[in-house]
Amino acid sequence: MSYSFSVTGHDKESALKSVEQAMAEVVAGQPIHARDKDVVAANAAGAVGLLADDATQDVGVSVCGSLGWNPGEPGKEELTTVSVAVTAWLVRRDAA
């Protein structure tokens, strides 16, 4: 199962909070992604953390990912493929 979303926040903290909320929505619809939500959070935090601190700009984050697995008991499936990609950027507030 795969997912993709983009969020924008007025600062790094609010952008990461928005990533967390968007991923919670993914997990609600695709429970298997409870298995990679911490990886998403860590990757997003790492990418956002590398951005310059600029209070005049918003922070954008785009996340996409997918999991593949062998059948098994829900929550204990054997994952065979994991993909998580995060892009973070600064965007002028008037352009957002």
Buried (B, 14 or more C-beta within 10 A) or exposed (E): EEBEBEBBBEBBEBBBEBBBEBBEEBBEEEEBBBBBBEBBBEBBBEBBEEBEEEEEBBBBBBBBBBBBBEEEEEEEBEEEEEEBEBEBBBEEEEEE
